């Protein structure tokens, strides 16, 4: 799943579209936010504490062809929601589970967790 940090003077939507472009070569034409995730108790490599807020989007329309290898990704592909790659991080398993919940009742997702 494409992800990244916002740049100065960039909207959340612009950040999402830029990250998708950088990591897949696809241009986002239509997307909507489906959830907000907050992770507490993170620590930088310099031992500075921080809290992270991320917004998950569902991209429903795009143009272009997916580029499997970019400067930021290797082996980028589409997968059915119910058949993700075997080697997938627990964070992404949770997001896919939330996507299924979002698609069925259509409710916006709010999650807060503590970093381990």
N, CA, C and O atoms as CSV, one atom per row, in Angstrom:
chain,resi,resn,atom,element,x,y,z
A,1,UNK,N,N,0.841,-1.166,0.000
A,1,UNK,CA,C,0.000,0.000,0.000
A,1,UNK,C,C,0.889,1.232,0.000
A,1,UNK,O,O,1.736,1.390,0.879
A,2,UNK,N,N,0.701,2.096,-0.970
A,2,UNK,CA,C,1.503,3.323,-0.995
A,2,UNK,C,C,1.292,4.134,0.278
A,2,UNK,O,O,0.181,4.212,0.804
A,3,UNK,N,N,2.370,4.733,0.762
A,3,UNK,CA,C,2.269,5.572,1.948
A,3,UNK,C,C,3.450,6.528,1.983
A,3,UNK,O,O,4.432,6.356,1.261
A,4,UNK,N,N,3.336,7.533,2.831
A,4,UNK,CA,C,4.432,8.478,2.960
A,4,UNK,C,C,4.038,9.661,3.805
A,4,UNK,O,O,2.953,9.696,4.386
A,5,UNK,N,N,4.923,10.621,3.868
A,5,UNK,CA,C,4.714,11.820,4.682
A,5,UNK,C,C,4.340,12.996,3.812
A,5,UNK,O,O,4.744,13.096,2.654
A,6,UNK,N,N,3.551,13.894,4.404
A,6,UNK,CA,C,3.143,15.101,3.703
A,6,UNK,C,C,4.308,16.062,3.558
A,6,UNK,O,O,5.182,16.152,4.420
A,7,UNK,N,N,4.295,16.768,2.452
A,7,UNK,CA,C,5.267,17.838,2.234
A,7,UNK,C,C,4.633,19.158,2.650
A,7,UNK,O,O,3.411,19.248,2.771
A,8,UNK,N,N,5.448,20.177,2.869
A,8,UNK,CA,C,4.928,21.494,3.243
A,8,UNK,C,C,3.976,22.004,2.175
A,8,UNK,O,O,4.206,21.797,0.984
A,9,UNK,N,N,2.904,22.671,2.598
A,9,UNK,CA,C,1.899,23.266,1.711
A,9,UNK,C,C,1.186,22.248,0.831
A,9,UNK,O,O,0.706,22.599,-0.247
A,10,UNK,N,N,1.107,20.990,1.271
A,10,UNK,CA,C,0.444,19.941,0.511
A,10,UNK,C,C,-0.819,19.517,1.263
A,10,UNK,O,O,-0.798,19.398,2.488
A,11,UNK,N,N,-1.915,19.290,0.538
A,11,UNK,CA,C,-3.117,18.786,1.184
A,11,UNK,C,C,-2.977,17.284,1.396
A,11,UNK,O,O,-2.100,16.646,0.813
A,12,UNK,N,N,-3.843,16.723,2.232
A,12,UNK,CA,C,-3.830,15.282,2.473
A,12,UNK,C,C,-4.084,14.543,1.158
A,12,UNK,O,O,-3.414,13.554,0.863
A,13,UNK,N,N,-5.044,15.018,0.373
A,13,UNK,CA,C,-5.361,14.382,-0.914
A,13,UNK,C,C,-4.166,14.465,-1.868
A,13,UNK,O,O,-3.826,13.478,-2.521
A,14,UNK,N,N,-3.535,15.624,-1.949
A,14,UNK,CA,C,-2.359,15.776,-2.819
A,14,UNK,C,C,-1.240,14.839,-2.394
A,14,UNK,O,O,-0.558,14.265,-3.243
A,15,UNK,N,N,-1.042,14.678,-1.092
A,15,UNK,CA,C,-0.025,13.769,-0.580
A,15,UNK,C,C,-0.322,12.341,-1.027
A,15,UNK,O,O,0.568,11.642,-1.511
A,16,UNK,N,N,-1.565,11.909,-0.865
A,16,UNK,CA,C,-1.949,10.553,-1.258
A,16,UNK,C,C,-1.703,10.343,-2.747
A,16,UNK,O,O,-1.118,9.335,-3.143
A,17,UNK,N,N,-2.142,11.281,-3.568
A,17,UNK,CA,C,-1.975,11.141,-5.022
A,17,UNK,C,C,-0.493,11.116,-5.412
A,17,UNK,O,O,-0.095,10.351,-6.290
A,18,UNK,N,N,0.316,11.947,-4.766
A,18,UNK,CA,C,1.751,11.970,-5.053
A,18,UNK,C,C,2.408,10.653,-4.663
A,18,UNK,O,O,3.204,10.105,-5.425
A,19,UNK,N,N,2.080,10.144,-3.481
A,19,UNK,CA,C,2.667,8.878,-3.024
A,19,UNK,C,C,2.269,7.716,-3.938
A,19,UNK,O,O,3.097,6.863,-4.256
A,20,UNK,N,N,1.009,7.685,-4.357
A,20,UNK,CA,C,0.573,6.637,-5.294
A,20,UNK,C,C,1.364,6.746,-6.588
A,20,UNK,O,O,1.817,5.734,-7.123
A,21,UNK,N,N,1.535,7.956,-7.096
A,21,UNK,CA,C,2.295,8.166,-8.341
A,21,UNK,C,C,3.748,7.717,-8.168
A,21,UNK,O,O,4.286,7.005,-9.016
A,22,UNK,N,N,4.382,8.135,-7.063
A,22,UNK,CA,C,5.786,7.785,-6.837
A,22,UNK,C,C,5.994,6.275,-6.714
A,22,UNK,O,O,7.005,5.746,-7.175
A,23,UNK,N,N,5.046,5.592,-6.098
A,23,UNK,CA,C,5.246,4.185,-5.778
A,23,UNK,C,C,4.640,3.213,-6.787
A,23,UNK,O,O,4.950,2.022,-6.761
A,24,UNK,N,N,3.768,3.717,-7.684
A,24,UNK,CA,C,3.129,2.812,-8.654
A,24,UNK,C,C,3.132,3.343,-10.080
A,24,UNK,O,O,2.900,2.580,-11.018
A,25,UNK,N,N,3.387,4.625,-10.262
A,25,UNK,CA,C,3.279,5.334,-11.545
A,25,UNK,C,C,1.837,5.571,-11.976
A,25,UNK,O,O,1.606,6.021,-13.098
A,26,UNK,N,N,0.871,5.284,-11.128
A,26,UNK,CA,C,-0.536,5.515,-11.453
A,26,UNK,C,C,-0.945,6.927,-11.053
A,26,UNK,O,O,-0.481,7.453,-10.041
A,27,UNK,N,N,-1.817,7.537,-11.851
A,27,UNK,CA,C,-2.385,8.841,-11.536
A,27,UNK,C,C,-3.761,8.638,-10.914
A,27,UNK,O,O,-4.633,8.022,-11.527
A,28,UNK,N,N,-3.961,9.148,-9.710
A,28,UNK,CA,C,-5.244,9.030,-9.026
A,28,UNK,C,C,-6.225,10.011,-9.661
A,28,UNK,O,O,-5.943,11.204,-9.769
A,29,UNK,N,N,-7.390,9.490,-10.083
A,29,UNK,CA,C,-8.447,10.336,-10.630
A,29,UNK,C,C,-9.581,10.532,-9.627
A,29,UNK,O,O,-10.217,11.585,-9.592
A,30,UNK,N,N,-9.828,9.494,-8.804
A,30,UNK,CA,C,-10.879,9.601,-7.802
A,30,UNK,C,C,-10.516,8.743,-6.596
A,30,UNK,O,O,-10.111,7.589,-6.735
A,31,UNK,N,N,-10.669,9.328,-5.411
A,31,UNK,CA,C,-10.392,8.606,-4.170
A,31,UNK,C,C,-11.187,9.262,-3.051
A,31,UNK,O,O,-11.530,10.443,-3.111
A,32,UNK,N,N,-11.470,8.462,-2.030
A,32,UNK,CA,C,-12.163,9.009,-0.862
A,32,UNK,C,C,-11.521,8.443,0.399
A,32,UNK,O,O,-11.080,7.294,0.420
A,33,UNK,N,N,-11.474,9.259,1.449
A,33,UNK,CA,C,-10.909,8.762,2.712
A,33,UNK,C,C,-11.867,7.758,3.340
A,33,UNK,O,O,-13.081,7.960,3.332
A,34,UNK,N,N,-11.313,6.673,3.884
A,34,UNK,CA,C,-12.145,5.657,4.524
A,34,UNK,C,C,-11.829,5.504,6.010
A,34,UNK,O,O,-12.580,4.859,6.742
A,35,UNK,N,N,-10.722,6.094,6.457
A,35,UNK,CA,C,-10.393,5.953,7.864
A,35,UNK,C,C,-9.237,6.821,8.300
A,35,UNK,O,O,-8.403,7.242,7.498
A,36,UNK,N,N,-9.210,7.075,9.590
A,36,UNK,CA,C,-8.110,7.808,10.216
A,36,UNK,C,C,-7.532,6.905,11.298
A,36,UNK,O,O,-8.260,6.320,12.100
A,37,UNK,N,N,-6.216,6.808,11.301
A,37,UNK,CA,C,-5.502,5.952,12.250
A,37,UNK,C,C,-4.523,6.818,13.034
A,37,UNK,O,O,-3.791,7.621,12.456
A,38,UNK,N,N,-4.516,6.647,14.358
A,38,UNK,CA,C,-3.568,7.367,15.202
A,38,UNK,C,C,-2.762,6.338,15.976
A,38,UNK,O,O,-3.326,5.460,16.629
A,39,UNK,N,N,-1.455,6.447,15.901
A,39,UNK,CA,C,-0.568,5.552,16.643
A,39,UNK,C,C,0.150,6.365,17.711
A,39,UNK,O,O,0.821,7.353,17.414
A,40,UNK,N,N,-0.002,5.934,18.948
A,40,UNK,CA,C,0.585,6.620,20.092
A,40,UNK,C,C,1.936,6.013,20.451
A,40,UNK,O,O,2.237,4.877,20.084
A,41,UNK,N,N,2.735,6.775,21.163
A,41,UNK,CA,C,3.980,6.283,21.769
A,41,UNK,C,C,5.030,5.814,20.762
A,41,UNK,O,O,5.708,4.815,21.005
A,42,UNK,N,N,5.174,6.502,19.659
A,42,UNK,CA,C,6.259,6.218,18.728
A,42,UNK,C,C,7.520,6.930,19.193
A,42,UNK,O,O,7.446,7.904,19.941
A,43,UNK,N,N,8.668,6.453,18.757
A,43,UNK,CA,C,9.946,7.082,19.079
A,43,UNK,C,C,10.797,7.097,17.814
A,43,UNK,O,O,10.929,6.082,17.131
A,44,UNK,N,N,11.375,8.266,17.508
A,44,UNK,CA,C,12.246,8.374,16.344
A,44,UNK,C,C,13.575,7.674,16.608
A,44,UNK,O,O,13.854,7.245,17.728
A,45,UNK,N,N,14.376,7.567,15.574
A,45,UNK,CA,C,15.708,6.968,15.741
A,45,UNK,C,C,16.593,7.828,16.643
A,45,UNK,O,O,17.644,7.371,17.093
A,46,UNK,N,N,16.177,9.074,16.912
A,46,UNK,CA,C,16.912,9.965,17.822
A,46,UNK,C,C,16.313,9.938,19.227
A,46,UNK,O,O,16.663,10.766,20.067
A,47,UNK,N,N,15.411,8.989,19.485
A,47,UNK,CA,C,14.738,8.814,20.774
A,47,UNK,C,C,13.747,9.927,21.098
A,47,UNK,O,O,13.387,10.113,22.260
A,48,UNK,N,N,13.306,10.662,20.092
A,48,UNK,CA,C,12.295,11.697,20.302
A,48,UNK,C,C,10.903,11.074,20.174
A,48,UNK,O,O,10.628,10.374,19.199
A,49,UNK,N,N,10.017,11.323,21.154
A,49,UNK,CA,C,8.668,10.765,21.069
A,49,UNK,C,C,7.824,11.513,20.025
A,49,UNK,O,O,8.011,12.710,19.804
A,50,UNK,N,N,6.899,10.792,19.393
A,50,UNK,CA,C,5.951,11.420,18.488
A,50,UNK,C,C,4.719,10.547,18.368
A,50,UNK,O,O,4.755,9.353,18.662
A,51,UNK,N,N,3.636,11.155,17.934
A,51,UNK,CA,C,2.412,10.425,17.645
A,51,UNK,C,C,2.122,10.591,16.164
A,51,UNK,O,O,2.344,11.659,15.593
A,52,UNK,N,N,1.631,9.541,15.555
A,52,UNK,CA,C,1.419,9.532,14.108
A,52,UNK,C,C,-0.070,9.466,13.800
A,52,UNK,O,O,-0.807,8.694,14.412
A,53,UNK,N,N,-0.499,10.272,12.856
A,53,UNK,CA,C,-1.868,10.223,12.354
A,53,UNK,C,C,-1.783,9.933,10.864
A,53,UNK,O,O,-1.043,10.595,10.137
A,54,UNK,N,N,-2.542,8.943,10.414
A,54,UNK,CA,C,-2.552,8.629,8.986
A,54,UNK,C,C,-3.990,8.523,8.504
A,54,UNK,O,O,-4.893,8.152,9.254
A,55,UNK,N,N,-4.178,8.854,7.246
A,55,UNK,CA,C,-5.481,8.784,6.606
A,55,UNK,C,C,-5.406,7.710,5.527
A,55,UNK,O,O,-4.517,7.732,4.675
A,56,UNK,N,N,-6.348,6.770,5.571
A,56,UNK,CA,C,-6.417,5.727,4.552
A,56,UNK,C,C,-7.440,6.134,3.501
A,56,UNK,O,O,-8.543,6.569,3.832
A,57,UNK,N,N,-7.068,5.990,2.239
A,57,UNK,CA,C,-7.942,6.312,1.126
A,57,UNK,C,C,-8.293,5.056,0.351
A,57,UNK,O,O,-7.507,4.110,0.303
A,58,UNK,N,N,-9.462,5.046,-0.251
A,58,UNK,CA,C,-9.854,4.031,-1.216
A,58,UNK,C,C,-9.819,4.703,-2.580
A,58,UNK,O,O,-10.639,5.575,-2.870
A,59,UNK,N,N,-8.877,4.301,-3.410
A,59,UNK,CA,C,-8.762,4.859,-4.765
A,59,UNK,C,C,-9.686,4.053,-5.665
A,59,UNK,O,O,-9.506,2.846,-5.826
A,60,UNK,N,N,-10.671,4.719,-6.249
A,60,UNK,CA,C,-11.659,4.024,-7.069
A,60,UNK,C,C,-11.461,4.242,-8.564
A,60,UNK,O,O,-12.047,3.534,-9.382
A,61,UNK,N,N,-10.635,5.220,-8.918
A,61,UNK,CA,C,-10.381,5.459,-10.342
A,61,UNK,C,C,-8.969,6.004,-10.510
A,61,UNK,O,O,-8.536,6.882,-9.764
A,62,UNK,N,N,-8.262,5.473,-11.496
A,62,UNK,CA,C,-6.895,5.898,-11.781
A,62,UNK,C,C,-6.640,5.746,-13.262
A,62,UNK,O,O,-7.415,5.119,-13.984
A,63,UNK,N,N,-5.533,6.335,-13.708
A,63,UNK,CA,C,-5.119,6.169,-15.102
A,63,UNK,C,C,-3.663,5.727,-15.124
A,63,UNK,O,O,-2.916,5.926,-14.166
A,64,UNK,N,N,-3.284,5.126,-16.236
A,64,UNK,CA,C,-1.924,4.645,-16.395
A,64,UNK,C,C,-1.824,3.163,-16.102
A,64,UNK,O,O,-2.819,2.490,-15.832
A,65,UNK,N,N,-0.619,2.683,-16.161
A,65,UNK,CA,C,-0.337,1.270,-15.885
A,65,UNK,C,C,0.582,1.183,-14.681
A,65,UNK,O,O,1.494,1.993,-14.512
A,66,UNK,N,N,0.325,0.191,-13.852
A,66,UNK,CA,C,1.149,0.027,-12.660
A,66,UNK,C,C,2.572,-0.362,-13.066
A,66,UNK,O,O,2.782,-1.257,-13.886
A,67,UNK,N,N,3.528,0.327,-12.477
A,67,UNK,CA,C,4.942,0.017,-12.692
A,67,UNK,C,C,5.391,-0.825,-11.509
A,67,UNK,O,O,5.356,-0.366,-10.367
A,68,UNK,N,N,5.805,-2.037,-11.774
A,68,UNK,CA,C,6.111,-2.974,-10.684
A,68,UNK,C,C,7.322,-2.555,-9.865
A,68,UNK,O,O,7.374,-2.824,-8.665
A,69,UNK,N,N,8.299,-1.901,-10.492
A,69,UNK,CA,C,9.493,-1.469,-9.771
A,69,UNK,C,C,9.701,0.022,-9.998
A,69,UNK,O,O,9.752,0.487,-11.137
A,70,UNK,N,N,9.821,0.769,-8.896
A,70,UNK,CA,C,10.116,2.202,-8.962
A,70,UNK,C,C,11.282,2.477,-8.018
A,70,UNK,O,O,11.856,1.550,-7.446
A,71,UNK,N,N,11.629,3.750,-7.856
A,71,UNK,CA,C,12.678,4.107,-6.896
A,71,UNK,C,C,12.267,3.750,-5.465
A,71,UNK,O,O,13.123,3.605,-4.591
A,72,UNK,N,N,10.963,3.608,-5.225
A,72,UNK,CA,C,10.474,3.385,-3.868
A,72,UNK,C,C,9.806,2.028,-3.655
A,72,UNK,O,O,9.477,1.683,-2.519
A,73,UNK,N,N,9.601,1.261,-4.704
A,73,UNK,CA,C,8.922,-0.029,-4.563
A,73,UNK,C,C,9.591,-1.093,-5.412
A,73,UNK,O,O,10.327,-0.807,-6.357
A,74,UNK,N,N,9.304,-2.337,-5.034
A,74,UNK,CA,C,9.697,-3.457,-5.873
A,74,UNK,C,C,8.552,-4.459,-5.855
A,74,UNK,O,O,8.029,-4.803,-4.795
A,75,UNK,N,N,8.175,-4.917,-7.023
A,75,UNK,CA,C,7.107,-5.895,-7.191
A,75,UNK,C,C,5.742,-5.359,-6.779
A,75,UNK,O,O,4.983,-6.058,-6.107
A,76,UNK,N,N,5.418,-4.134,-7.169
A,76,UNK,CA,C,4.101,-3.560,-6.899
A,76,UNK,C,C,3.069,-4.271,-7.775
A,76,UNK,O,O,3.279,-4.459,-8.973
A,77,UNK,N,N,1.962,-4.659,-7.163
A,77,UNK,CA,C,0.900,-5.354,-7.888
A,77,UNK,C,C,-0.437,-5.094,-7.211
A,77,UNK,O,O,-0.499,-4.634,-6.070
A,78,UNK,N,N,-1.503,-5.397,-7.938
A,78,UNK,CA,C,-2.835,-5.403,-7.356
A,78,UNK,C,C,-3.126,-6.801,-6.828
A,78,UNK,O,O,-2.696,-7.798,-7.407
A,79,UNK,N,N,-3.866,-6.860,-5.717
A,79,UNK,CA,C,-4.274,-8.128,-5.134
A,79,UNK,C,C,-5.742,-8.043,-4.765
A,79,UNK,O,O,-6.223,-6.972,-4.396
A,80,UNK,N,N,-6.465,-9.156,-4.856
A,80,UNK,CA,C,-7.834,-9.149,-4.320
A,80,UNK,C,C,-7.775,-8.892,-2.812
A,80,UNK,O,O,-6.857,-9.362,-2.140
A,81,UNK,N,N,-8.735,-8.161,-2.286
A,81,UNK,CA,C,-8.747,-7.811,-0.864
A,81,UNK,C,C,-8.688,-9.060,0.006
A,81,UNK,O,O,-8.049,-9.055,1.059
A,82,UNK,N,N,-9.345,-10.123,-0.424
A,82,UNK,CA,C,-9.378,-11.341,0.383
A,82,UNK,C,C,-8.235,-12.310,0.075
A,82,UNK,O,O,-8.207,-13.422,0.603
A,83,UNK,N,N,-7.280,-11.887,-0.789
A,83,UNK,CA,C,-6.121,-12.723,-1.106
A,83,UNK,C,C,-4.837,-11.889,-1.148
A,83,UNK,O,O,-4.188,-11.803,-2.190
A,84,UNK,N,N,-4.470,-11.276,-0.017
A,84,UNK,CA,C,-3.240,-10.464,-0.006
A,84,UNK,C,C,-2.009,-11.362,-0.096
A,84,UNK,O,O,-2.123,-12.577,0.067
A,85,UNK,N,N,-0.845,-10.790,-0.350
A,85,UNK,CA,C,0.386,-11.578,-0.361
A,85,UNK,C,C,0.571,-12.285,0.980
A,85,UNK,O,O,0.100,-11.805,2.012
A,86,UNK,N,N,1.244,-13.405,0.961
A,86,UNK,CA,C,1.457,-14.160,2.205
A,86,UNK,C,C,2.298,-13.381,3.206
A,86,UNK,O,O,1.991,-13.373,4.398
A,87,UNK,N,N,3.349,-12.732,2.740
A,87,UNK,CA,C,4.247,-11.977,3.622
A,87,UNK,C,C,3.750,-10.541,3.717
A,87,UNK,O,O,4.263,-9.649,3.042
A,88,UNK,N,N,2.746,-10.329,4.563
A,88,UNK,CA,C,2.184,-8.985,4.723
A,88,UNK,C,C,2.232,-8.609,6.199
A,88,UNK,O,O,1.927,-9.426,7.068
A,89,UNK,N,N,2.614,-7.379,6.471
A,89,UNK,CA,C,2.730,-6.864,7.833
A,89,UNK,C,C,1.353,-6.828,8.504
A,89,UNK,O,O,0.335,-6.624,7.843
A,90,UNK,N,N,1.339,-7.028,9.817
A,90,UNK,CA,C,0.084,-7.005,10.574
A,90,UNK,C,C,-0.664,-5.688,10.408
A,90,UNK,O,O,-1.895,-5.678,10.381
A,91,UNK,N,N,0.057,-4.582,10.298
A,91,UNK,CA,C,-0.579,-3.280,10.084
A,91,UNK,C,C,-1.462,-3.323,8.848
A,91,UNK,O,O,-2.604,-2.865,8.884
A,92,UNK,N,N,-0.942,-3.869,7.755
A,92,UNK,CA,C,-1.695,-3.910,6.500
A,92,UNK,C,C,-2.821,-4.933,6.550
A,92,UNK,O,O,-3.854,-4.743,5.907
A,93,UNK,N,N,-2.640,-6.011,7.302
A,93,UNK,CA,C,-3.734,-6.962,7.500
A,93,UNK,C,C,-4.905,-6.255,8.170
A,93,UNK,O,O,-6.060,-6.455,7.793
A,94,UNK,N,N,-4.598,-5.425,9.171
A,94,UNK,CA,C,-5.640,-4.671,9.862
A,94,UNK,C,C,-6.341,-3.683,8.945
A,94,UNK,O,O,-7.561,-3.535,9.003
A,95,UNK,N,N,-5.581,-3.014,8.108
A,95,UNK,CA,C,-6.177,-2.047,7.181
A,95,UNK,C,C,-7.075,-2.768,6.173
A,95,UNK,O,O,-8.155,-2.275,5.849
A,96,UNK,N,N,-6.643,-3.921,5.678
A,96,UNK,CA,C,-7.487,-4.693,4.754
A,96,UNK,C,C,-8.762,-5.175,5.444
A,96,UNK,O,O,-9.831,-5.193,4.835
A,97,UNK,N,N,-8.650,-5.561,6.701
A,97,UNK,CA,C,-9.828,-5.958,7.466
A,97,UNK,C,C,-10.783,-4.777,7.611
A,97,UNK,O,O,-11.996,-4.932,7.463
A,98,UNK,N,N,-10.238,-3.600,7.900
A,98,UNK,CA,C,-11.063,-2.392,8.001
A,98,UNK,C,C,-11.697,-2.049,6.657
A,98,UNK,O,O,-12.837,-1.586,6.617
A,99,UNK,N,N,-10.983,-2.266,5.565
A,99,UNK,CA,C,-11.540,-1.992,4.237
A,99,UNK,C,C,-12.775,-2.850,4.010
A,99,UNK,O,O,-13.782,-2.363,3.494
A,100,UNK,N,N,-12.710,-4.109,4.387
A,100,UNK,CA,C,-13.876,-4.979,4.239
A,100,UNK,C,C,-15.054,-4.439,5.055
A,100,UNK,O,O,-16.192,-4.426,4.585
A,101,UNK,N,N,-14.766,-3.992,6.288
A,101,UNK,CA,C,-15.820,-3.406,7.123
A,101,UNK,C,C,-16.379,-2.134,6.491
A,101,UNK,O,O,-17.587,-1.896,6.518
A,102,UNK,N,N,-15.494,-1.324,5.926
A,102,UNK,CA,C,-15.931,-0.079,5.294
A,102,UNK,C,C,-16.833,-0.368,4.099
A,102,UNK,O,O,-17.854,0.294,3.916
A,103,UNK,N,N,-16.461,-1.347,3.292
A,103,UNK,CA,C,-17.213,-1.644,2.073
A,103,UNK,C,C,-18.600,-2.205,2.358
A,103,UNK,O,O,-19.542,-1.935,1.612
A,104,UNK,N,N,-18.735,-2.978,3.424
A,104,UNK,CA,C,-20.033,-3.601,3.707
A,104,UNK,C,C,-21.015,-2.609,4.330
A,104,UNK,O,O,-22.027,-2.305,3.699
A,105,UNK,N,N,-20.766,-2.088,5.540
A,105,UNK,CA,C,-21.735,-1.125,6.063
A,105,UNK,C,C,-21.456,0.311,5.609
A,105,UNK,O,O,-22.324,1.175,5.729
A,106,UNK,N,N,-20.251,0.573,5.089
A,106,UNK,CA,C,-19.925,1.910,4.601
A,106,UNK,C,C,-19.607,2.921,5.683
A,106,UNK,O,O,-19.767,4.123,5.470
A,107,UNK,N,N,-19.160,2.458,6.841
A,107,UNK,CA,C,-18.850,3.376,7.927
A,107,UNK,C,C,-17.391,3.782,7.925
A,107,UNK,O,O,-16.500,2.967,7.686
A,108,UNK,N,N,-17.165,5.066,8.198
A,108,UNK,CA,C,-15.819,5.614,8.308
A,108,UNK,C,C,-15.110,4.959,9.483
A,108,UNK,O,O,-15.727,4.753,10.528
A,109,UNK,N,N,-13.837,4.627,9.342
A,109,UNK,CA,C,-13.061,3.906,10.362
A,109,UNK,C,C,-12.203,4.889,11.172
A,109,UNK,O,O,-11.518,5.737,10.600
A,110,UNK,N,N,-12.246,4.770,12.498
A,110,UNK,CA,C,-11.362,5.519,13.392
A,110,UNK,C,C,-10.654,4.512,14.284
A,110,UNK,O,O,-11.304,3.758,15.008
A,111,UNK,N,N,-9.315,4.493,14.238
A,111,UNK,CA,C,-8.541,3.537,15.039
A,111,UNK,C,C,-7.438,4.269,15.785
A,111,UNK,O,O,-6.799,5.176,15.253
A,112,UNK,N,N,-7.232,3.862,17.011
A,112,UNK,CA,C,-6.126,4.382,17.810
A,112,UNK,C,C,-5.405,3.201,18.433
A,112,UNK,O,O,-6.038,2.327,19.025
A,113,UNK,N,N,-4.099,3.170,18.304
A,113,UNK,CA,C,-3.324,2.069,18.873
A,113,UNK,C,C,-2.046,2.612,19.482
A,113,UNK,O,O,-1.661,3.760,19.258
A,114,UNK,N,N,-1.409,1.763,20.249
A,114,UNK,CA,C,-0.123,2.107,20.859
A,114,UNK,C,C,0.976,1.376,20.138
A,114,UNK,O,O,0.842,0.193,19.823
A,115,UNK,N,N,2.058,2.065,19.874
A,115,UNK,CA,C,3.214,1.453,19.237
A,115,UNK,C,C,3.826,0.447,20.197
A,115,UNK,O,O,3.841,0.667,21.408
A,116,UNK,N,N,4.328,-0.652,19.659
A,116,UNK,CA,C,4.910,-1.668,20.546
A,116,UNK,C,C,6.366,-1.431,20.798
A,116,UNK,O,O,7.000,-2.198,21.523
